[in-house]
Amino acid sequence: MTIRRGLPPLLVLLALTGCSADAPPAVQLAEVKRAPVTEVVEAPATIGARATATLRSPAQGTVAKLYVSDGDHVKKGQILAKIRSPQAEDQLKQAKKAAKPARTPSIGMPRIQLAAFDTSALDRKVGAHFTKAAREARKIDDPRARKQVIAAVDLARTQYRAQSKALAGITAQLGRSISQVLAQTAGGLSASMSSLQAASLTQARVAVKAAEGTVKALTIKAPFAGVVTLGRASGESGAATPGLSDLLSQLPGGGQPLPNLPSNGAGTAVATGVPVSSGDSIITVTDISKLTISADIDETDILLVKEDAEAEVELDAVPGATYTAGVAGIGVTPMQSSTGGVSYPVRLSLGAGTFDDGTKAPAPKPGMSAVARLIVRESPEAVSVPASAIVSSGRESVVWAAAGGVAQRRVVKLGAQGEAVVEVLSGLSVGERVVVKGADSVRQGQQLP
């Protein structure tokens, strides 16, 4: 829980009046005056870095080369370490092999040839009969009858030829219809095969990109400038790593599964030649170019905190030093506080620090504990009374004012609440006198000095 504390006023706020001989010695009065009042919210805080990145091994292997040591300052893009992973390189080869376009097998269309009707022998035989019939018809003496018979023979010959031709056409049309149906079936099957091959090729190319990314990540580079801290390698397997191994397992040939994430053991300090597992912490880069502070503000005070509010910070590691700070961001995600209540994170920017004698304080390190004092309300010309004059009565704030020499109960509205004095927004006027000692024992109408 945060603690409200006030800054001592710069001027003497109230002149205490002496008690009369008739007033109880335990009751003292003071005059309401104008004076500056500052309300402060005090909260535990922690020093943080501008950015922190933990760089992990992308695959199982060994540390081939380590280019930095603990505490080294590095630049963005600088090579920090290289991991040797035959397994990752082999997976890349397999993925590339699977991604080579395969020749689409041609689907032969079955050919069905209907047997044609061979009518040549019949045609010759029938033709001979037509010729013989025509010859016999010409022997008829009656011209009219001869003409009619010859016409009938010619008509029969014509009809026979037409019927033979129609039969041949029907056979040909049937063959073409069957061929078209077979061609459509074969075309659909060929399109389906092509779609399946295209999908498999796309999947294989995705696996290639993933494998290439893993191999590229074997060279560990600094994502930004900062100070490095070497990690610890487990060298053991833990929970399975999804992703690339799942893709490779679906390719022709299967592919070996990727190594697993390490367990949370103590591990071995990272050094050249040390075996590492996928996910092992190799190096942590911390950007300390700009330090921040994270303070946990109690829910009862968080609504008082405003953007750009000023603050002071004291560090446990630097006794006697005070650092300037300012509110940079107010979080909205609630957290469980150490006292069981709810608190909210407030981010502050950290400025320079000085000791009590004016000398410069050293720069803190990320993770150090601190106490932040945030100025949440200020009133330079407040109508103010000593904090001891305020008596809580349920939800009301009450003071005992001396009106005509007797105690009068006044309900007041408070503003900024300092450690020694508080601001009264309504209920009192400058120049009035109020009970500042023994207020708990005063009763309505009681005689006051």
Steps between C-alpha positions, in 0.01 A plus 500: 500500500629845415549754776394861471757743623511877475792727434568738792369851419757761415343754730372473853136412443319557823565704811385303796317700762563451868235335710310719743500425865140381478550258201611146560873472447442215254317725248699734277382728219660624181406757238396403147749654256609484140808290430632258235383138536652208308359147497737214431433131431781269603539157334757222460679502166760317294761635261463368143693518175384660174491156335612144570524209256593141578653331195447123487641212300269428202603132481691226674875517455815641659639850552747525213629848586433753775603856418404683822530473877282608791473877525618576146339794322381405152354681200184419311559219249829391655565124485494360852521124450470222244328165554600189306197282428538217247140407570367840391714496186380147416140610544562786258639257239199272539260794472670625181491153351130469575434844351636411155210496251423143393394415148126466484415150379297504181166331527440309178150517366364154423401457136188306409459417134160367410508223240373635169240305304680347200227505232724476195414136424134567557520811287650303212239226531214744527644706216511194281135431577409861418693472171329173412162646593562805283610278209187289525288812523633624169370182333141593572322582177247739642683836514289633777541192718872484416546860612316442826704188585832667419399800721409268785839324473687833499298622804580183692869536409496862624326411823746221566797733453340762729441242770860375480631854526272576800620187679862608452418850634328363807804284576739794459287733722488238774879472492542878526259524796685230692834671429372836631378347827834328551689822422301700761557234764872487430523883502334528843729235643802675355390836652454338841846349483646837404326673795628241744851536367481881521382484864779258588755725330373807689528313828849385412608856419365621837708229667805618305454857622461379858810281472697785342392727785623244753839466329531879471418537869795277587703820466382700802507879459418786736149637430604836645792662678547408864684296761518120469450233761583138415228244561502137603442197278304198616615251240185298581164455336175628639169588344470453126556797269219539244543660164772395259508135602125476444542637150792275418322190628233552234750506216613199299771333704355622829792702633640478852310681777649817639663482843300584808506800727723465805375442847535772761810354660814678609678392179855563389655841441510584129849466352660385177445129449210470747204298366170685483139405442238688304373788714804519729584854610832596341534874555286778649544853365387787724469857377586726795520820296180613671381365833138485607317436825198279554297594806203307642230751594213391723151511353399764756759739359529413130229743388700786651806427286519710184724490193819709532465522879831564674652254746804428712667162531721354771699180448579242764844460340583874514414633850479877529444558129185632332426456128258706295227322305181559307193293422529367144213253488213369712403135463144371499564133575441423869751298700478329837697702752711354780233603754224313317344805337515620141767724355578646158838545330622852437807557283729791581798642317810527718711814514825590672561440868682704764612439857399722788826693466430577133744252348394285206355157579603194297276357226296206631480158339189321373325296765589722796229566761375854556231713659318747274326806637254638247362853534130450425352832615643846566329814624737797544241728667276258683262571787671258736492357849727257685423137422434445873192723474318252276270249670354215291131435560381225271544633150520859621801708593427722800678785681408681821493874441500758778191714434423756771720312747315167465570189293308475172504184289589570138490247213781590259603392153869422467733557205872428500602307809856550618676326782474799739228717349194446281306719260140589589289568193180589685371538856763741638629848430839660549528653847273258679639295785473121524589235757833339409560307822246299692244517214383144575374605845322822400118512504251733336461827695801437719671814626830566318769754576 
